[in-house]
Amino acid sequence: MTTAIDTDSQARIKEIVCDVLELEEDEVTDSSLFKEDHGADSLRAIEILAGLEKEFKVTIEQSELERMVNLDGVYAVVGEAVAAQK
């Protein structure tokens, strides 16, 4: 089940990801891969996860990291986490 999140939330997610990866927002597309295209390591992935949990006040299992390989994956995981909170 994928829950779509609004564009404001997507923009905030992208901001968090770009801050952690130290990239400009125009360098990251919804489908560009954090690890392969942007050189992110597992520590950066954990930082992204922690930032998202804090921003959206949700808990995201570390097992979800394998889905969070690009922005599309992050949007889906955060959307599901937010929906589960309701």
PDB file of N, CA, C and O in Angstrom:
ATOM      1  N   MET A   1       0.844  -1.192   0.000  1.00  0.00           N
ATOM      2  CA  MET A   1       0.000   0.000   0.000  1.00  0.00           C
ATOM      3  C   MET A   1       0.881   1.245   0.000  1.00  0.00           C
ATOM      4  O   MET A   1       1.680   1.449   0.914  1.00  0.00           O
ATOM      5  N   THR A   2       0.733   2.057  -1.010  1.00  0.00           N
ATOM      6  CA  THR A   2       1.495   3.284  -1.094  1.00  0.00           C
ATOM      7  C   THR A   2       0.554   4.452  -0.864  1.00  0.00           C
ATOM      8  O   THR A   2      -0.495   4.555  -1.499  1.00  0.00           O
ATOM      9  N   THR A   3       0.934   5.318   0.036  1.00  0.00           N
ATOM     10  CA  THR A   3       0.138   6.499   0.300  1.00  0.00           C
ATOM     11  C   THR A   3       0.881   7.691  -0.275  1.00  0.00           C
ATOM     12  O   THR A   3       2.028   7.950   0.091  1.00  0.00           O
ATOM     13  N   ALA A   4       0.242   8.404  -1.157  1.00  0.00           N
ATOM     14  CA  ALA A   4       0.876   9.583  -1.755  1.00  0.00           C
ATOM     15  C   ALA A   4       0.986  10.676  -0.693  1.00  0.00           C
ATOM     16  O   ALA A   4       0.083  10.876   0.120  1.00  0.00           O
ATOM     17  N   ILE A   5       2.095  11.359  -0.725  1.00  0.00           N
ATOM     18  CA  ILE A   5       2.259  12.487   0.195  1.00  0.00           C
ATOM     19  C   ILE A   5       2.217  13.767  -0.620  1.00  0.00           C
ATOM     20  O   ILE A   5       2.512  13.763  -1.815  1.00  0.00           O
ATOM     21  N   ASP A   6       1.851  14.854   0.027  1.00  0.00           N
ATOM     22  CA  ASP A   6       1.654  16.098  -0.718  1.00  0.00           C
ATOM     23  C   ASP A   6       2.987  16.707  -1.175  1.00  0.00           C
ATOM     24  O   ASP A   6       4.066  16.318  -0.727  1.00  0.00           O
ATOM     25  N   THR A   7       2.864  17.665  -2.071  1.00  0.00           N
ATOM     26  CA  THR A   7       4.070  18.248  -2.674  1.00  0.00           C
ATOM     27  C   THR A   7       4.918  19.003  -1.651  1.00  0.00           C
ATOM     28  O   THR A   7       6.140  19.064  -1.784  1.00  0.00           O
ATOM     29  N   ASP A   8       4.280  19.574  -0.636  1.00  0.00           N
ATOM     30  CA  ASP A   8       5.057  20.249   0.412  1.00  0.00           C
ATOM     31  C   ASP A   8       5.937  19.238   1.153  1.00  0.00           C
ATOM     32  O   ASP A   8       7.106  19.501   1.437  1.00  0.00           O
ATOM     33  N   SER A   9       5.352  18.080   1.456  1.00  0.00           N
ATOM     34  CA  SER A   9       6.122  17.030   2.140  1.00  0.00           C
ATOM     35  C   SER A   9       7.233  16.509   1.237  1.00  0.00           C
ATOM     36  O   SER A   9       8.347  16.262   1.700  1.00  0.00           O
ATOM     37  N   GLN A  10       6.935  16.340  -0.050  1.00  0.00           N
ATOM     38  CA  GLN A  10       7.962  15.883  -0.988  1.00  0.00           C
ATOM     39  C   GLN A  10       9.116  16.881  -1.046  1.00  0.00           C
ATOM     40  O   GLN A  10      10.283  16.491  -1.075  1.00  0.00           O
ATOM     41  N   ALA A  11       8.782  18.163  -1.062  1.00  0.00           N
ATOM     42  CA  ALA A  11       9.827  19.196  -1.108  1.00  0.00           C
ATOM     43  C   ALA A  11      10.674  19.144   0.158  1.00  0.00           C
ATOM     44  O   ALA A  11      11.895  19.285   0.093  1.00  0.00           O
ATOM     45  N   ARG A  12      10.039  18.943   1.299  1.00  0.00           N
ATOM     46  CA  ARG A  12      10.768  18.873   2.570  1.00  0.00           C
ATOM     47  C   ARG A  12      11.669  17.640   2.614  1.00  0.00           C
ATOM     48  O   ARG A  12      12.800  17.706   3.094  1.00  0.00           O
ATOM     49  N   ILE A  13      11.156  16.510   2.105  1.00  0.00           N
ATOM     50  CA  ILE A  13      11.958  15.283   2.051  1.00  0.00           C
ATOM     51  C   ILE A  13      13.193  15.518   1.179  1.00  0.00           C
ATOM     52  O   ILE A  13      14.306  15.156   1.559  1.00  0.00           O
ATOM     53  N   LYS A  14      12.991  16.120   0.024  1.00  0.00           N
ATOM     54  CA  LYS A  14      14.108  16.373  -0.892  1.00  0.00           C
ATOM     55  C   LYS A  14      15.146  17.275  -0.227  1.00  0.00           C
ATOM     56  O   LYS A  14      16.351  17.073  -0.377  1.00  0.00           O
ATOM     57  N   GLU A  15      14.657  18.275   0.511  1.00  0.00           N
ATOM     58  CA  GLU A  15      15.548  19.192   1.228  1.00  0.00           C
ATOM     59  C   GLU A  15      16.403  18.423   2.247  1.00  0.00           C
ATOM     60  O   GLU A  15      17.613  18.633   2.326  1.00  0.00           O
ATOM     61  N   ILE A  16      15.779  17.547   3.013  1.00  0.00           N
ATOM     62  CA  ILE A  16      16.497  16.747   4.013  1.00  0.00           C
ATOM     63  C   ILE A  16      17.541  15.869   3.337  1.00  0.00           C
ATOM     64  O   ILE A  16      18.694  15.820   3.767  1.00  0.00           O
ATOM     65  N   VAL A  17      17.132  15.175   2.275  1.00  0.00           N
ATOM     66  CA  VAL A  17      18.047  14.282   1.559  1.00  0.00           C
ATOM     67  C   VAL A  17      19.235  15.070   1.010  1.00  0.00           C
ATOM     68  O   VAL A  17      20.383  14.649   1.154  1.00  0.00           O
ATOM     69  N   CYS A  18      18.960  16.206   0.386  1.00  0.00           N
ATOM     70  CA  CYS A  18      20.042  17.012  -0.198  1.00  0.00           C
ATOM     71  C   CYS A  18      20.969  17.575   0.877  1.00  0.00           C
ATOM     72  O   CYS A  18      22.180  17.647   0.670  1.00  0.00           O
ATOM     73  N   ASP A  19      20.416  17.972   2.016  1.00  0.00           N
ATOM     74  CA  ASP A  19      21.248  18.446   3.130  1.00  0.00           C
ATOM     75  C   ASP A  19      22.200  17.351   3.588  1.00  0.00           C
ATOM     76  O   ASP A  19      23.394  17.594   3.759  1.00  0.00           O
ATOM     77  N   VAL A  20      21.679  16.155   3.785  1.00  0.00           N
ATOM     78  CA  VAL A  20      22.495  15.044   4.281  1.00  0.00           C
ATOM     79  C   VAL A  20      23.552  14.635   3.247  1.00  0.00           C
ATOM     80  O   VAL A  20      24.702  14.367   3.595  1.00  0.00           O
ATOM     81  N   LEU A  21      23.151  14.592   1.987  1.00  0.00           N
ATOM     82  CA  LEU A  21      24.077  14.162   0.938  1.00  0.00           C
ATOM     83  C   LEU A  21      24.982  15.296   0.448  1.00  0.00           C
ATOM     84  O   LEU A  21      25.873  15.086  -0.376  1.00  0.00           O
ATOM     85  N   GLU A  22      24.732  16.512   0.976  1.00  0.00           N
ATOM     86  CA  GLU A  22      25.510  17.691   0.597  1.00  0.00           C
ATOM     87  C   GLU A  22      25.464  17.918  -0.912  1.00  0.00           C
ATOM     88  O   GLU A  22      26.488  18.098  -1.572  1.00  0.00           O
ATOM     89  N   LEU A  23      24.237  17.903  -1.431  1.00  0.00           N
ATOM     90  CA  LEU A  23      24.004  18.103  -2.862  1.00  0.00           C
ATOM     91  C   LEU A  23      23.050  19.271  -3.062  1.00  0.00           C
ATOM     92  O   LEU A  23      22.272  19.616  -2.173  1.00  0.00           O
ATOM     93  N   GLU A  24      23.123  19.876  -4.249  1.00  0.00           N
ATOM     94  CA  GLU A  24      22.139  20.888  -4.629  1.00  0.00           C
ATOM     95  C   GLU A  24      20.861  20.159  -5.030  1.00  0.00           C
ATOM     96  O   GLU A  24      20.914  19.037  -5.534  1.00  0.00           O
ATOM     97  N   GLU A  25      19.713  20.796  -4.808  1.00  0.00           N
ATOM     98  CA  GLU A  25      18.445  20.128  -5.106  1.00  0.00           C
ATOM     99  C   GLU A  25      18.306  19.772  -6.582  1.00  0.00           C
ATOM    100  O   GLU A  25      17.636  18.795  -6.918  1.00  0.00           O
ATOM    101  N   ASP A  26      18.929  20.552  -7.473  1.00  0.00           N
ATOM    102  CA  ASP A  26      18.795  20.226  -8.903  1.00  0.00           C
ATOM    103  C   ASP A  26      19.688  19.060  -9.328  1.00  0.00           C
ATOM    104  O   ASP A  26      19.591  18.590 -10.461  1.00  0.00           O
ATOM    105  N   GLU A  27      20.551  18.592  -8.434  1.00  0.00           N
ATOM    106  CA  GLU A  27      21.402  17.437  -8.729  1.00  0.00           C
ATOM    107  C   GLU A  27      20.683  16.116  -8.471  1.00  0.00           C
ATOM    108  O   GLU A  27      21.103  15.069  -8.965  1.00  0.00           O
ATOM    109  N   VAL A  28      19.606  16.165  -7.700  1.00  0.00           N
ATOM    110  CA  VAL A  28      18.911  14.943  -7.293  1.00  0.00           C
ATOM    111  C   VAL A  28      17.548  14.880  -7.974  1.00  0.00           C
ATOM    112  O   VAL A  28      16.738  15.799  -7.846  1.00  0.00           O
ATOM    113  N   THR A  29      17.301  13.790  -8.698  1.00  0.00           N
ATOM    114  CA  THR A  29      15.984  13.586  -9.302  1.00  0.00           C
ATOM    115  C   THR A  29      15.234  12.553  -8.468  1.00  0.00           C
ATOM    116  O   THR A  29      15.810  11.922  -7.582  1.00  0.00           O
ATOM    117  N   ASP A  30      13.948  12.387  -8.760  1.00  0.00           N
ATOM    118  CA  ASP A  30      13.145  11.425  -8.004  1.00  0.00           C
ATOM    119  C   ASP A  30      13.676  10.004  -8.158  1.00  0.00           C
ATOM    120  O   ASP A  30      13.496   9.172  -7.269  1.00  0.00           O
ATOM    121  N   SER A  31      14.333   9.725  -9.290  1.00  0.00           N
ATOM    122  CA  SER A  31      14.789   8.353  -9.545  1.00  0.00           C
ATOM    123  C   SER A  31      16.304   8.173  -9.475  1.00  0.00           C
ATOM    124  O   SER A  31      16.795   7.052  -9.612  1.00  0.00           O
ATOM    125  N   SER A  32      17.060   9.265  -9.263  1.00  0.00           N
ATOM    126  CA  SER A  32      18.519   9.083  -9.158  1.00  0.00           C
ATOM    127  C   SER A  32      18.840   8.328  -7.871  1.00  0.00           C
ATOM    128  O   SER A  32      18.242   8.575  -6.824  1.00  0.00           O
ATOM    129  N   LEU A  33      19.783   7.416  -7.966  1.00  0.00           N
ATOM    130  CA  LEU A  33      20.095   6.524  -6.846  1.00  0.00           C
ATOM    131  C   LEU A  33      21.106   7.176  -5.905  1.00  0.00           C
ATOM    132  O   LEU A  33      22.164   7.635  -6.336  1.00  0.00           O
ATOM    133  N   PHE A  34      20.767   7.210  -4.616  1.00  0.00           N
ATOM    134  CA  PHE A  34      21.622   7.863  -3.630  1.00  0.00           C
ATOM    135  C   PHE A  34      23.024   7.267  -3.628  1.00  0.00           C
ATOM    136  O   PHE A  34      24.016   7.996  -3.653  1.00  0.00           O
ATOM    137  N   LYS A  35      23.102   5.957  -3.600  1.00  0.00           N
ATOM    138  CA  LYS A  35      24.394   5.289  -3.488  1.00  0.00           C
ATOM    139  C   LYS A  35      25.165   5.332  -4.808  1.00  0.00           C
ATOM    140  O   LYS A  35      26.303   5.798  -4.858  1.00  0.00           O
ATOM    141  N   GLU A  36      24.531   4.840  -5.875  1.00  0.00           N
ATOM    142  CA  GLU A  36      25.213   4.710  -7.155  1.00  0.00           C
ATOM    143  C   GLU A  36      25.481   6.063  -7.824  1.00  0.00           C
ATOM    144  O   GLU A  36      26.571   6.286  -8.352  1.00  0.00           O
ATOM    145  N   ASP A  37      24.492   6.964  -7.802  1.00  0.00           N
ATOM    146  CA  ASP A  37      24.634   8.235  -8.513  1.00  0.00           C
ATOM    147  C   ASP A  37      25.253   9.340  -7.662  1.00  0.00           C
ATOM    148  O   ASP A  37      25.870  10.265  -8.190  1.00  0.00           O
ATOM    149  N   HIS A  38      25.084   9.239  -6.339  1.00  0.00           N
ATOM    150  CA  HIS A  38      25.514  10.341  -5.476  1.00  0.00           C
ATOM    151  C   HIS A  38      26.535   9.938  -4.413  1.00  0.00           C
ATOM    152  O   HIS A  38      26.917  10.765  -3.584  1.00  0.00           O
ATOM    153  N   GLY A  39      26.978   8.693  -4.424  1.00  0.00           N
ATOM    154  CA  GLY A  39      28.044   8.257  -3.521  1.00  0.00           C
ATOM    155  C   GLY A  39      27.661   8.183  -2.053  1.00  0.00           C
ATOM    156  O   GLY A  39      28.531   8.249  -1.185  1.00  0.00           O
ATOM    157  N   ALA A  40      26.370   8.047  -1.762  1.00  0.00           N
ATOM    158  CA  ALA A  40      25.931   7.971  -0.366  1.00  0.00           C
ATOM    159  C   ALA A  40      26.345   6.624   0.235  1.00  0.00           C
ATOM    160  O   ALA A  40      26.311   5.592  -0.435  1.00  0.00           O
ATOM    161  N   ASP A  41      26.734   6.658   1.503  1.00  0.00           N
ATOM    162  CA  ASP A  41      27.057   5.407   2.201  1.00  0.00           C
ATOM    163  C   ASP A  41      25.962   5.105   3.223  1.00  0.00           C
ATOM    164  O   ASP A  41      24.997   5.857   3.357  1.00  0.00           O
ATOM    165  N   SER A  42      26.127   3.995   3.938  1.00  0.00           N
ATOM    166  CA  SER A  42      25.070   3.576   4.866  1.00  0.00           C
ATOM    167  C   SER A  42      24.887   4.571   6.015  1.00  0.00           C
ATOM    168  O   SER A  42      23.782   4.714   6.538  1.00  0.00           O
ATOM    169  N   LEU A  43      25.955   5.256   6.407  1.00  0.00           N
ATOM    170  CA  LEU A  43      25.830   6.257   7.469  1.00  0.00           C
ATOM    171  C   LEU A  43      24.932   7.403   7.014  1.00  0.00           C
ATOM    172  O   LEU A  43      24.104   7.894   7.782  1.00  0.00           O
ATOM    173  N   ARG A  44      25.099   7.824   5.772  1.00  0.00           N
ATOM    174  CA  ARG A  44      24.250   8.880   5.224  1.00  0.00           C
ATOM    175  C   ARG A  44      22.787   8.417   5.184  1.00  0.00           C
ATOM    176  O   ARG A  44      21.874   9.191   5.471  1.00  0.00           O
ATOM    177  N   ALA A  45      22.581   7.154   4.825  1.00  0.00           N
ATOM    178  CA  ALA A  45      21.220   6.612   4.778  1.00  0.00           C
ATOM    179  C   ALA A  45      20.571   6.691   6.160  1.00  0.00           C
ATOM    180  O   ALA A  45      19.399   7.050   6.278  1.00  0.00           O
ATOM    181  N   ILE A  46      21.327   6.357   7.197  1.00  0.00           N
ATOM    182  CA  ILE A  46      20.815   6.421   8.574  1.00  0.00           C
ATOM    183  C   ILE A  46      20.504   7.876   8.940  1.00  0.00           C
ATOM    184  O   ILE A  46      19.498   8.151   9.594  1.00  0.00           O
ATOM    185  N   GLU A  47      21.368   8.808   8.517  1.00  0.00           N
ATOM    186  CA  GLU A  47      21.131  10.230   8.792  1.00  0.00           C
ATOM    187  C   GLU A  47      19.848  10.702   8.121  1.00  0.00           C
ATOM    188  O   GLU A  47      19.071  11.452   8.712  1.00  0.00           O
ATOM    189  N   ILE A  48      19.627  10.257   6.874  1.00  0.00           N
ATOM    190  CA  ILE A  48      18.399  10.621   6.167  1.00  0.00           C
ATOM    191  C   ILE A  48      17.195  10.082   6.935  1.00  0.00           C
ATOM    192  O   ILE A  48      16.223  10.804   7.161  1.00  0.00           O
ATOM    193  N   LEU A  49      17.259   8.819   7.335  1.00  0.00           N
ATOM    194  CA  LEU A  49      16.166   8.185   8.060  1.00  0.00           C
ATOM    195  C   LEU A  49      15.872   8.955   9.350  1.00  0.00           C
ATOM    196  O   LEU A  49      14.713   9.231   9.660  1.00  0.00           O
ATOM    197  N   ALA A  50      16.908   9.294  10.087  1.00  0.00           N
ATOM    198  CA  ALA A  50      16.727  10.025  11.349  1.00  0.00           C
ATOM    199  C   ALA A  50      16.110  11.403  11.103  1.00  0.00           C
ATOM    200  O   ALA A  50      15.237  11.839  11.854  1.00  0.00           O
ATOM    201  N   GLY A  51      16.558  12.075  10.064  1.00  0.00           N
ATOM    202  CA  GLY A  51      16.014  13.393   9.733  1.00  0.00           C
ATOM    203  C   GLY A  51      14.542  13.319   9.364  1.00  0.00           C
ATOM    204  O   GLY A  51      13.752  14.181   9.750  1.00  0.00           O
ATOM    205  N   LEU A  52      14.180  12.286   8.616  1.00  0.00           N
ATOM    206  CA  LEU A  52      12.780  12.105   8.222  1.00  0.00           C
ATOM    207  C   LEU A  52      11.909  11.786   9.425  1.00  0.00           C
ATOM    208  O   LEU A  52      10.798  12.302   9.545  1.00  0.00           O
ATOM    209  N   GLU A  53      12.410  10.937  10.318  1.00  0.00           N
ATOM    210  CA  GLU A  53      11.641  10.593  11.523  1.00  0.00           C
ATOM    211  C   GLU A  53      11.380  11.843  12.364  1.00  0.00           C
ATOM    212  O   GLU A  53      10.280  12.037  12.881  1.00  0.00           O
ATOM    213  N   LYS A  54      12.396  12.675  12.490  1.00  0.00           N
ATOM    214  CA  LYS A  54      12.261  13.892  13.299  1.00  0.00           C
ATOM    215  C   LYS A  54      11.291  14.880  12.637  1.00  0.00           C
ATOM    216  O   LYS A  54      10.417  15.445  13.295  1.00  0.00           O
ATOM    217  N   GLU A  55      11.460  15.074  11.335  1.00  0.00           N
ATOM    218  CA  GLU A  55      10.627  16.028  10.603  1.00  0.00           C
ATOM    219  C   GLU A  55       9.154  15.627  10.593  1.00  0.00           C
ATOM    220  O   GLU A  55       8.280  16.463  10.820  1.00  0.00           O
ATOM    221  N   PHE A  56       8.879  14.353  10.330  1.00  0.00           N
ATOM    222  CA  PHE A  56       7.502  13.899  10.157  1.00  0.00           C
ATOM    223  C   PHE A  56       6.925  13.220  11.402  1.00  0.00           C
ATOM    224  O   PHE A  56       5.784  12.757  11.399  1.00  0.00           O
ATOM    225  N   LYS A  57       7.737  13.171  12.469  1.00  0.00           N
ATOM    226  CA  LYS A  57       7.297  12.586  13.739  1.00  0.00           C
ATOM    227  C   LYS A  57       6.736  11.173  13.531  1.00  0.00           C
ATOM    228  O   LYS A  57       5.642  10.844  13.991  1.00  0.00           O
ATOM    229  N   VAL A  58       7.523  10.348  12.822  1.00  0.00           N
ATOM    230  CA  VAL A  58       7.156   8.957  12.562  1.00  0.00           C
ATOM    231  C   VAL A  58       8.335   8.068  12.930  1.00  0.00           C
ATOM    232  O   VAL A  58       9.454   8.541  13.130  1.00  0.00           O
ATOM    233  N   THR A  59       8.064   6.782  13.014  1.00  0.00           N
ATOM    234  CA  THR A  59       9.118   5.798  13.207  1.00  0.00           C
ATOM    235  C   THR A  59       9.242   5.002  11.923  1.00  0.00           C
ATOM    236  O   THR A  59       8.252   4.486  11.403  1.00  0.00           O
ATOM    237  N   ILE A  60      10.463   4.903  11.415  1.00  0.00           N
ATOM    238  CA  ILE A  60      10.718   4.148  10.189  1.00  0.00           C
ATOM    239  C   ILE A  60      11.700   3.039  10.536  1.00  0.00           C
ATOM    240  O   ILE A  60      12.796   3.302  11.032  1.00  0.00           O
ATOM    241  N   GLU A  61      11.309   1.817  10.278  1.00  0.00           N
ATOM    242  CA  GLU A  61      12.184   0.672  10.570  1.00  0.00           C
ATOM    243  C   GLU A  61      13.429   0.732   9.682  1.00  0.00           C
ATOM    244  O   GLU A  61      13.352   1.122   8.517  1.00  0.00           O
ATOM    245  N   GLN A  62      14.584   0.338  10.248  1.00  0.00           N
ATOM    246  CA  GLN A  62      15.801   0.342   9.451  1.00  0.00           C
ATOM    247  C   GLN A  62      15.715  -0.608   8.268  1.00  0.00           C
ATOM    248  O   GLN A  62      16.422  -0.431   7.276  1.00  0.00           O
ATOM    249  N   SER A  63      14.858  -1.612   8.363  1.00  0.00           N
ATOM    250  CA  SER A  63      14.680  -2.545   7.234  1.00  0.00           C
ATOM    251  C   SER A  63      14.127  -1.826   6.000  1.00  0.00           C
ATOM    252  O   SER A  63      14.263  -2.321   4.881  1.00  0.00           O
ATOM    253  N   GLU A  64      13.508  -0.667   6.202  1.00  0.00           N
ATOM    254  CA  GLU A  64      12.974   0.101   5.071  1.00  0.00           C
ATOM    255  C   GLU A  64      14.085   0.782   4.260  1.00  0.00           C
ATOM    256  O   GLU A  64      13.846   1.249   3.147  1.00  0.00           O
ATOM    257  N   LEU A  65      15.286   0.836   4.815  1.00  0.00           N
ATOM    258  CA  LEU A  65      16.385   1.492   4.103  1.00  0.00           C
ATOM    259  C   LEU A  65      16.623   0.881   2.730  1.00  0.00           C
ATOM    260  O   LEU A  65      17.010   1.585   1.797  1.00  0.00           O
ATOM    261  N   GLU A  66      16.395  -0.428   2.598  1.00  0.00           N
ATOM    262  CA  GLU A  66      16.629  -1.066   1.304  1.00  0.00           C
ATOM    263  C   GLU A  66      15.672  -0.559   0.234  1.00  0.00           C
ATOM    264  O   GLU A  66      15.968  -0.674  -0.955  1.00  0.00           O
ATOM    265  N   ARG A  67      14.532  -0.002   0.631  1.00  0.00           N
ATOM    266  CA  ARG A  67      13.597   0.611  -0.321  1.00  0.00           C
ATOM    267  C   ARG A  67      13.925   2.076  -0.574  1.00  0.00           C
ATOM    268  O   ARG A  67      13.494   2.649  -1.574  1.00  0.00           O
ATOM    269  N   MET A  68      14.681   2.677   0.323  1.00  0.00           N
ATOM    270  CA  MET A  68      14.949   4.119   0.259  1.00  0.00           C
ATOM    271  C   MET A  68      16.220   4.399  -0.550  1.00  0.00           C
ATOM    272  O   MET A  68      17.170   5.002  -0.051  1.00  0.00           O
ATOM    273  N   VAL A  69      16.214   3.948  -1.806  1.00  0.00           N
ATOM    274  CA  VAL A  69      17.405   4.098  -2.647  1.00  0.00           C
ATOM    275  C   VAL A  69      17.366   5.373  -3.483  1.00  0.00           C
ATOM    276  O   VAL A  69      18.385   5.812  -4.015  1.00  0.00           O
ATOM    277  N   ASN A  70      16.174   5.962  -3.590  1.00  0.00           N
ATOM    278  CA  ASN A  70      16.017   7.217  -4.318  1.00  0.00           C
ATOM    279  C   ASN A  70      14.819   7.965  -3.721  1.00  0.00           C
ATOM    280  O   ASN A  70      14.159   7.469  -2.809  1.00  0.00           O
ATOM    281  N   LEU A  71      14.551   9.152  -4.244  1.00  0.00           N
ATOM    282  CA  LEU A  71      13.462   9.945  -3.671  1.00  0.00           C
ATOM    283  C   LEU A  71      12.115   9.249  -3.805  1.00  0.00           C
ATOM    284  O   LEU A  71      11.298   9.312  -2.886  1.00  0.00           O
ATOM    285  N   ASP A  72      11.867   8.588  -4.929  1.00  0.00           N
ATOM    286  CA  ASP A  72      10.593   7.879  -5.080  1.00  0.00           C
ATOM    287  C   ASP A  72      10.397   6.874  -3.945  1.00  0.00           C
ATOM    288  O   ASP A  72       9.309   6.776  -3.379  1.00  0.00           O
ATOM    289  N   GLY A  73      11.450   6.134  -3.617  1.00  0.00           N
ATOM    290  CA  GLY A  73      11.382   5.157  -2.538  1.00  0.00           C
ATOM    291  C   GLY A  73      11.154   5.812  -1.187  1.00  0.00           C
ATOM    292  O   GLY A  73      10.390   5.310  -0.363  1.00  0.00           O
ATOM    293  N   VAL A  74      11.824   6.934  -0.969  1.00  0.00           N
ATOM    294  CA  VAL A  74      11.666   7.656   0.299  1.00  0.00           C
ATOM    295  C   VAL A  74      10.243   8.192   0.425  1.00  0.00           C
ATOM    296  O   VAL A  74       9.639   8.101   1.494  1.00  0.00           O
ATOM    297  N   TYR A  75       9.700   8.754  -0.670  1.00  0.00           N
ATOM    298  CA  TYR A  75       8.329   9.261  -0.619  1.00  0.00           C
ATOM    299  C   TYR A  75       7.365   8.147  -0.213  1.00  0.00           C
ATOM    300  O   TYR A  75       6.471   8.360   0.607  1.00  0.00           O
ATOM    301  N   ALA A  76       7.551   6.955  -0.792  1.00  0.00           N
ATOM    302  CA  ALA A  76       6.662   5.825  -0.496  1.00  0.00           C
ATOM    303  C   ALA A  76       6.773   5.411   0.973  1.00  0.00           C
ATOM    304  O   ALA A  76       5.762   5.209   1.645  1.00  0.00           O
ATOM    305  N   VAL A  77       8.009   5.286   1.465  1.00  0.00           N
ATOM    306  CA  VAL A  77       8.226   4.851   2.853  1.00  0.00           C
ATOM    307  C   VAL A  77       7.657   5.876   3.834  1.00  0.00           C
ATOM    308  O   VAL A  77       6.984   5.506   4.797  1.00  0.00           O
ATOM    309  N   VAL A  78       7.922   7.152   3.597  1.00  0.00           N
ATOM    310  CA  VAL A  78       7.415   8.193   4.502  1.00  0.00           C
ATOM    311  C   VAL A  78       5.892   8.249   4.428  1.00  0.00           C
ATOM    312  O   VAL A  78       5.228   8.398   5.453  1.00  0.00           O
ATOM    313  N   GLY A  79       5.338   8.131   3.228  1.00  0.00           N
ATOM    314  CA  GLY A  79       3.887   8.132   3.079  1.00  0.00           C
ATOM    315  C   GLY A  79       3.233   7.025   3.874  1.00  0.00           C
ATOM    316  O   GLY A  79       2.216   7.238   4.533  1.00  0.00           O
ATOM    317  N   GLU A  80       3.819   5.842   3.809  1.00  0.00           N
ATOM    318  CA  GLU A  80       3.290   4.693   4.564  1.00  0.00           C
ATOM    319  C   GLU A  80       3.433   4.917   6.068  1.00  0.00           C
ATOM    320  O   GLU A  80       2.529   4.591   6.836  1.00  0.00           O
ATOM    321  N   ALA A  81       4.571   5.475   6.488  1.00  0.00           N
ATOM    322  CA  ALA A  81       4.790   5.727   7.914  1.00  0.00           C
ATOM    323  C   ALA A  81       3.799   6.754   8.450  1.00  0.00           C
ATOM    324  O   ALA A  81       3.268   6.603   9.550  1.00  0.00           O
ATOM    325  N   VAL A  82       3.556   7.804   7.658  1.00  0.00           N
ATOM    326  CA  VAL A  82       2.612   8.838   8.067  1.00  0.00           C
ATOM    327  C   VAL A  82       1.198   8.259   8.140  1.00  0.00           C
ATOM    328  O   VAL A  82       0.459   8.536   9.084  1.00  0.00           O
ATOM    329  N   ALA A  83       0.821   7.450   7.135  1.00  0.00           N
ATOM    330  CA  ALA A  83      -0.507   6.832   7.117  1.00  0.00           C
ATOM    331  C   ALA A  83      -0.690   5.898   8.305  1.00  0.00           C
ATOM    332  O   ALA A  83      -1.783   5.818   8.865  1.00  0.00           O
ATOM    333  N   ALA A  84       0.354   5.201   8.691  1.00  0.00           N
ATOM    334  CA  ALA A  84       0.280   4.262   9.817  1.00  0.00           C
ATOM    335  C   ALA A  84       0.075   4.992  11.141  1.00  0.00           C
ATOM    336  O   ALA A  84      -0.446   4.412  12.094  1.00  0.00           O
ATOM    337  N   GLN A  85       0.477   6.244  11.205  1.00  0.00           N
ATOM    338  CA  GLN A  85       0.338   7.042  12.430  1.00  0.00           C
ATOM    339  C   GLN A  85      -1.099   7.503  12.657  1.00  0.00           C
ATOM    340  O   GLN A  85      -1.490   7.828  13.778  1.00  0.00           O
ATOM    341  N   LYS A  86      -1.874   7.525  11.583  1.00  0.00           N
ATOM    342  CA  LYS A  86      -3.231   8.086  11.668  1.00  0.00           C
ATOM    343  C   LYS A  86      -4.212   7.114  12.269  1.00  0.00           C
ATOM    344  O   LYS A  86      -5.393   7.436  12.408  1.00  0.00           O
TER     345      LYS A  86
END
